[in-house]
Amino acid sequence: MAVGRKTGNQAPARAGALIVAATPIGNLGDVSTRLQSALRSAVKVAAEDTRRAAKLLESVDARARLVSLHAHNERSRIATLLRGMLAGEDLVLLCDAGTPGISDPGMRLVSAARSAGIRVTPLPGPCAAVAALSVAGFPADRFRFEGFLPARRAARLARLEALKQVTETLVFYEAVHRIGAALKDMRAAFGGGREAVLARELTKLHESIHGGTLDELCREAESGAIVAKGEFALVVGGAVEASGDQDAAALDSALKVLLDELPTRQAARLAAALTGVARRAAYQRALDLKRPKQAAE
């Protein structure tokens, strides 16, 4: 299904489409039937690394023309690629591994295509963040994908400190030469007892998945039990929810402000969203707080 257009722009009826295609994150056995078909029928493929993409195309017997599209040339290539699509060419967009635009190039081209009225359609498939989350055993009904942390330690610590109280499961990518430092900084920011799962080389021959506290993962990294090679996805458990007393205090504080300005039901709904308290409980508490005021009036 096509993604809705951002503006009222309308591409010519003959215009082609932009197909945003996910590729295997390591194991070529994960190439989907749809991806094979799209690559075999494509005339042009925009790829982050044309050498890696060439191997993928060869593996499925596809002969599309490859165009490089990476972080350093994406802006300059957009106009040319848009002209081709507006003239009727379909374009398949690939990144090195996983889904374009998820810590990989592609977002700018997708945005420009939508603005030009070009049909944009996803060809879903592998994503390292989701793969790691699926084997971590942490809550995934709500999670935050943080991608790569800053390379400089001061900025990395500041970012982690900002995430310290986040209760959702956190998912990170990390480079091989920074994984040890990143684990130590997470321990410093979140505490050594925070649970985490480190996934290395997912779907590949030497895949390994390490779980434990941040203290334990740091020790494993220092001892060499976690091999410092390949690509890493790190899933970290969220902060523990506030205690019942703290929840009640936070709810009362929010409701006392909101009830002065809003109807009871709306105030309760907003207070629940702000504090994480169940909506029904927030509404009951709002009624309790309203009764003394009504009696006094």
Summary of the structure (lengths in Angstrom):
residues: 297
radius of gyration: 24.3
end to end distance: 56.9
largest distance: 80.2
contacts: 941
relative contact order: 0.11
helix: 45%
strand: 18%
